[in-house]
Amino acid sequence: MLTKLSDLLIEPCVRAALLEDLGRAGDITTDAVIESGTQARVAMVAREPGAVAGLDFARLAFRLVDPEIAFAVLIQDGARVQPGAVIARINGPARGILTAERVALNFLGRLSGIATATAGIADSISHTRAKITCTRKTTPGLRFAEKYAVRAGGGANHRFGLDDAVLIKDNHIAIAGGVTIAIRRARAQVGHLVKIEVEVDTLAQLDEALTERPDAVLLDNMTPDMLREAVALIRGRAIAEASGRVSAQTAPAIAEAGVDLISAGWLTHSSRVLDIGLDFAG
């Protein structure tokens, strides 16, 4: 079940987006064209198939502009939609609705796009035990939101930052002087509750890493055949994560090699926005 984000976490992000849009003078177009006191009814409507994420961001955008705006959710985050599906209905002061519209749609479209891309991968590997996961390649300031969208699409989250897990990558290994010394230094430094993962790109590196008993190994840019060999070497002694060249087309073969996780940075840094519109209903 998808756990919703707290408004305490969402509100500063939405408030900053509204301040960016309203500037110093507010919505001068709406204030000039729409008479004060005018009421309106609108609907958020999907223009294409996808998975929904970010409704609380949209709801807060309207509420922060005008608390009198009513926001009724018809389809929950994580749900799949088809073109024409009404996701939410918004009623209230027309000025506030028009002023908050773009910020609300920006959040909803962006996060739904990430959820949709994630769902495409998750669906393609649903016949295996592997899970699709994101990375730290996120929009600055929006990591918590974009990682939430990955979960809404049926994926899992990798570490949230540099401080919650050790991930020894190729440059760490090169500068430290090797896989073994890098893992040993990490284990000597961090607490007993901190997981240690190491990136390898050859089976020889993997064999060396396994002697140091890491919690997880990141198998980078390996072919499905190499991944199968790697999984056989690991024998369940560590979590096996694959990365590199991941798409809905390549993910099934990667998952079928027996890995536990498949990570893809493009889910959060390059997903296309899901087309969602705001339609006037009277």
Disulfide bonds with the S-S distance in Angstrom:
none
